Amino acid sequence: MPPNDRLREMATAPLGPLLARFSWPALVSMTLNALYAVVDRVWIGHGCGQDAMAALTLAFPLMMVFGAFGVFVGAGHSALISIKLGEGDRTACEKLLGELVAFKLLFFCVLPPLVFAFVDPILRWTGGADVTPAAFEQAKTYVRLVVFSHLFSHLAFGFSATMRSEGAVVPSMTCMAVGFGTNLLLDPLFIFGFGMGVAGAAWATNVAMFLSFAWALWYYRPGHSAVRLRWRRIGFYRAYALRAAGIGLSPALQQLMGSLINVSLQLAFAKWAADKSAATAQIASLGVFQMVTMLFFMPTLGVQQGLAPIIGFNWGARNFARVRETVMLGLWTTTAVVAFAAFAQVVFPGAIARLFADGADAGFIRLVAHDLRLANCMLWCIGLNVVATTYFQSIGHPWTAILLSLLRQFICLLPCIWILPHVFADHAFGIWLAMPVSDVLAFLATIPPFVLHARFLSRAGRRRAARCGILAIGLSRN
């Protein structure tokens, strides 16, 4: 479709089909990305028990920190590539792509060796000191095996983002699908066929990441991509580095805060558990919660990716009535998604828990079902916060967007994790209760700025419609 037709569609096309068309590519890519970790936990949960599940959960915050560095680079550089493509500056695009590769290589040279050397104290600090020795040793094994494959995973995800920036949606999804399909096939082979357990999950991920990277590199062969990957362009450019970093800061901070929350939950369960076996069970249950929440939240993120360009374009065109319609459609769609997620986990938590646990471990399944039902019972009310964050980011109010994005997890959830266990005799109940409490608090705190802007959009839309009506009458009289 020609660019001018795409722009006209954002201004005039029916919003429902338009939002669906803008959302599904991002949804597929993000879902495949999330399913790496989910598939690992499904196979581990069915074949290796609570210790192995707790091991992957202990490693998860560290993997999120690595992912935050990847987002910090990938989001900013891919956004700038889109802008420079629109300006027709292919040289700048090549430099941005080369700088992305240079940053990935820099992170690989610095971060993995540090983590490999200090994995023992890092895992102990994040709750590993209070789980069973078997869980702790398996966590160390997993981190040490998977950490060096992050060069390939970061490059694959970075290239996938830059593919999207030049409109190559299907190749970007294919990049993710290659890695996911490989991981899906190799996980059971390595974990069960070769009897490698957690180490098998790590090796399956390593191979999957390498193949995903190889496919992405093949896409950037000469004469195929809109932006050339030239080896002589790999380096750092002062003109682009700071600007790209500023764009990537917001999503990177969100991911870092998510890692901090997961560490806090692990430490809280370790502190309040009666013994190491109880701490291991709760941390294993937390791992299931993380994966279930991630799966249910993916459609919401896909909707937000679809909303952003429509809101931004119509805000720039001063078409405030359409901005308001888009925001309200996004709010109802997102609320429906999270309401379904809350309903499923309140009504069918046992069935969901059995996806991640051996059916013979009835006690663990009951624990996970209880935790899922309690933690996500108020998930239906977070749709407002998610849509408001997307709205403010799309109209160029980044600090409001950052504040709202940190509101639920950092400002509300983090204090509740450490306060509520003191209130209840069942300390684990207090920790899990922190999540629905923070959902409600974030919902209430988001109402005032959202309502104010909704009223502004209504007034501005009516004024614009009135001006257009007056102009039309004047033209008809002439």
N, C-alpha and C positions, 0 to 999 in steps of 0.2 A: 504494500500500500504506500503511495507517495506521501512524503512528510506533511504536505499541506492538508491532505485528506485526514491524516491522523489528528492533526491539530483541530480541524473542524469537528471531528468526532468527539473530542474531549469537551467541546463547547456545546454540542447539539445532540449527540447520540443518546438514546435511552440509557439511563444510569445503570439499571440492573445488568443488562448484557455487557455494557461497557466495563463495569466493575469486575464482572466474572472474567472477561477476557484479559484484563490487566492483572488479575490476581492469580490465575492458575499456574503460570510459569514459575512465579516465586514460590508458590505453595509446594509444587512438585520438588523443586530444588531443595528447599528447606526441610521438607519431610524426609527426603532421601538422606540429607545430612544428619538429621536427628536419628534416623533408623540405624546408623552405625552403632551407636551406643545401646540402642534398644535391643538389637539383635544379639549383641554380646551378652546382655543381661538375661535374655530369654534362654539362651543355650546354657549359660553358666548356672542360672537358677535351677534348671531342670537336671543338670548333671553334676554340679560341683558343690552345692549346698550353701549354707549361710555364710561360712567363712569366705568363700570365693566372692559371693555377692557383696559382702562388706568390704572386701579388698578393692573391688572396682569402684565402690562408693567413696572409699578413702582417696582413690586416685582422681576422682572426677573433678574436684575443685582445681587441682593442678592442671588438668587438661583444659579447664575453662580459662585459666590464666594464659595458657599458650594460645588458645583461641582468641582471646581479647587482643593480643598482639597482632594476630592475623587480621582481625577486623579493623584494627587501628590503621593498618596499611591498606588493605584491600578496598574498604568502603570509600576512603578519600580519593585514592588514585583512580578507581573506576568511575567515580562521579566526575572528576576532572577530565577524564578521557572523553566522556559523553559531551561535556561542554566544548572541548577543543575540536571534537569531530564536527559539532555544529558550526564552529567558527571556520572549519576547513583547514586547521593547522595540523597537518599530519606529522610534522617533525616533533611538535610538542607531545602528541600522542605517543610517538615512539619513545621519547624521553621518559614520559610518565610510566610506560610499560617497563622500560629498563630500570627505572628507579624502584618500581615495585619489586622486581626480581632482586635488586641490590639490597633492599631492606630485608627481604626474606632470608637472603644469605647471611646478612649481619646478625639477625636474630638466631639463626641456626648456629653460628659460630660462638655466640655468647651464652644463650639460655640453656640448651640441652646439656653441655658439659657441666654447667653449674648444678643443674638439677640432678644429673647422674652422680655427681660427687657428693651432694648433700641430701640425697633422697631419704636417708634414714632420719635425720633430725626434722626434715620437712614433714614427713608423714607422722612422726611422733607429735609434732606441734599441732597438727590438724586432727588429732583424736586417735592416732594409731597406738599411742601408749596404753590406751584403755580397752583395746579389743584383744581377742585371743591371739597368741603368737602365730598361729597358722594364718589368720587373716592378715596380720601385719606383714609376714614374709611374702605372701602372695601379692599384696599391694606393691611391695618393693620390686618383685619380679616383673609385674606388669609395667610399672613406670619405666624401669631400666630398659625393657625391650622396646616399648613403643615410643620413647622420647625422641629417638634419632630419626624416626620416620616423619617427624613433623616438618622437616624440610619439604618432603614431597606433598604432604597434606596442605601446608600453607601455600605452596606454589599452585597446587591444583585448585584450591578454593579461590585464590587470588585471580588465576586465569579465568575461572568460571565467572567471577564478577566482571572482569574486563570484557569477556565475551558478551555478557548481557548489555554492557555499556555501549557496544557497537551494534546492538539489535540481534545478535545471534542467540536467540532464546533456546532453540532446540539443541545446538551444540553445547550450550551451558548445562542444560539438563542432562544431556548424554554424558558429560564429564562426571557428574554426580552419580548417574546410573551405573557407569562402568565400575566405579569403586564400590557402590552399595551391592551390586550383583556379585562381585568377587567376594566381598566380605560375607554375604549370605551363604555362598557355596562353601567357602573355606572354613568358616566357624565350626560347623559340626564335624568336618573332616579332621581338623587339627585338634579340637577339644576332645572328641570321642574316638575318632578313628585312630589317631596317633596317641591318644591318652595324654595330651599335653596340658589339659586344664586351662587355667588362667593364661599361661604362657602361649597356648594355642590361640586364644582370643587375640593376644597381642600380635602374634605373627600374622594372623589373618588380616588384621587391620593394616599392618605394615605392607603386605603384598597389595592389598586393595588400594592403599594410598599411592603406591608407586605406579600402578596401572592407570589410576585416575590422572596422575600427573603426566604419564607418558601420552595418554590420549590428548590431554590439553596441549602438550608440547607439539603433538602432531597437527593439531588445529592451527597452530601458529607457524606452520611451514610456509615458505615463500609463495606468494601469489594466491593464498587462500583466505587469509583474514584481512579485514579492513585496516587493521593496525599491524605493522610489521614488527616482529621481535628481532631486533638487530643486536648482536652481541656487543658491538662497539658502543651501543647506547646504554648498556648496563652501568649504572653509576648513580651518584647523588647530584641533584640540581637544586641550588638554593631557591630558584624562582618558583619551584613547585612543592618542595618538601614541607614547608610550614603550612601552606594552604591545604595540602592534602591531609596533614596531621590534624588541622582544625576541624575538617569535615569528619574524619574518622574518630575523633575524640568521644563524641556522644555515645555511639554504639559500643565502643571499647569500654567506657566507664560502666555502662549497663552490665556488660559481661563480667567485668571485674567485681562489681557489686554482687552479682549472682554467685560468683565464687566465694566472696566473703560470707554471704548468707549460708552457703552450704558448709563452709568451715565452721561457722558459729553453731549450726545445728549439730554437726558431728561432735563438737566440743561440749555442747550442752548435754547431749545424750551420754557422752562419756563421763561427764561430771556427776550426773544425777542417777545413773544406772546403779543397780545394787551390786553388780559384779561384772567381770569382763564378758561373760557369756550373754548377760542381759544387754550390755552395751553393743556387742556384736550384732545381736538380733535387731536392736533398734536401728543401728546404722545400715544393716542390710535392708530393713523395711524402708528406710529413707532412700536407698538406691532405687527401689521399686517406685516409690512416690515420685522421684525425679523423672524417671522414664515415662511414667503414665502422664504426668503433668506436661511433659515435653510433647508427647504425642497428641494430647487433646488440645494443646495450645497452638500447634502448627497451622491449622486453618485460620486462626485469628491473625497470626502474623502474615499469612498470605493475603488476607483481606486488607491489612494495613498497607502492604506493599502496593496493592492495587489502588487504594484510596489516595496515596500521596501525590502521584502525578496529576490526577484529576483535580484535587483540591488546589494544588499549587498553580496549575494552569489557569483555572477559573478565578482564583484570587488575583493573579497578575492581570487578568482581563477585566477585573472589577465586576465580574458577574457573581455578585454576592448571593443572589437567590439560589443559583446552582451550587455554590459552595455549601450553603445551608442544606440543600437537598442531599448532596453527597455525604455530608457529615451525618445527617440523620439516618440515611440508608446504611452507612457504615456502622452506626451505633446499634441499630436494630439487628443487623446481620451478625455483628460481633457478639451482642448480648445473647442472641439465639445459640451461637456456637458454644459460649461458655456456660449457658444454662443447660444445654445438653450434656456438657462435660460434668457439671455438678450433679445432674440427675443420674447419670450413669454410675458415678462413683458412690453416690448415696444409696442407690437401689441395688446395684450389682457389684459391690466391691469384692465379694468372694470370687466371682467369675474372673474379674480382672486380675486379682492376686494370683490365681492359678495359672495365668499365662506366664508368670515369672518365677514360679516356685514348683518344686516337686510335689505332686499330689499326696505323697506319703507323709510330708511334713505338715500335718494338719494344724499344729500349734502356730507355726510361722505364717500359714495362710490366714488364720484367724487374726493374728497380730497385724498383718499388712492390711486386711480388709477393714479392721477398726481404724487404723491410721489414715487410710485413704478417705473413709467416710467422714472422719472428723476434720481432716486438714482441708478438704476441698468442698465442704458443704456450702460455703458462701462464695464459691468461685463465680457464680452467676452475676455478681455485682461489679466485677472488675472491668467489664466491657467499656464502661464510661471512661475510666482512667486510660485504657489503651487507646481509644479513639481520640480522646482529648490530646494525648501525647503526640499522636500522628498529625492531628490538625495543627497544633502550634508549631511543630517542626516543618510542616509543609508551607506555612505562611511566613516563615522567616523569623520566628520567635524561639531561637534555639535554647535560651536559658530557661524559659517557661517549660519547654518540652523536656529538658534535662531534669528540672525539678519534679515534674509530674512523673517522669519515668523512674526516678529514684524514690518517689513517695511511698509506694507500696512496699518495696523490699527493704530499702535502707532506712528511711525515716520512721516507718511504722513497724515493720517486722522485726528488725534487729533489736530494738529495746524490748519488744514483747517476748522474744526468745529468752531473754535473761531475767525478765521481771516475773512472768507468769508462773514459772516453776516454784517460785517462793510462795505463791498464793495457794496452790493446790497440794494436797497430800500426795496425790499421784503426780509425781514430777513430770513423767513422760507425757501425761495428759496435758499438762500446762504448756509444754513445748509445742505439741501438735496444735493446741488451741491458738497459739500465736498466729497461725496462718489465717484462719477465718476472721480473727479479730483485726488483723492488718488489712484484709480485704475490705472489711466494712469501713475502717478508718480512712483508707485511701479513697473509697467511693464518696464518703461524705466530704472529704477535703477537696475533691475534684469538682463537686457541684458548683461552687461559686464562680470560678473562672469560666467554666463551660457555659453556664447559664448567661453570664454577662456577654460572652462572645456570640452566643446564639441569638440574644436580643439585638446585638449590634448587626448581625447578618440580616435579621428580619427587617430592621429599620433601613439599613443601607440598600437592601434589595427593593423595598417599597419606593425609596427615593429615586433609585435608578429607573424603576419601571415608570414612575410618574414623569421623570424627565424625558424618557423615551416616548411616552404618550403625548406629552406637550409638543415635542419635536415632530411627531407624526401628524398631529393636528395642524401645526404650522405649515408643514410641507403640503398637506392636502388643500389648505386654503390658497396657497400660492399656485 
